């Protein structure tokens, strides 16, 4: 995000994590900010199964937040899907 718009971006991201935590199948949905670059925010989330994750991606609040963030982002979001291998 650009420096001048960081607060606006944080507000939009706060809206998505609050709404996402209420979705069925959400195990956790947390917003992080890099210590050495406060304009960089990222989300770490986990879902009960693929159906829950797919439903989240199609949820209208996700599209709304992505629209709000569009002009604030220096580059588009990066999504990485992984699976836990530890106990």
Beta strands, then each sheet from edge to edge (+ up, - down):
strand 1: 26-33
strand 2: 41-47
sheet 1: 1+ 2-
end
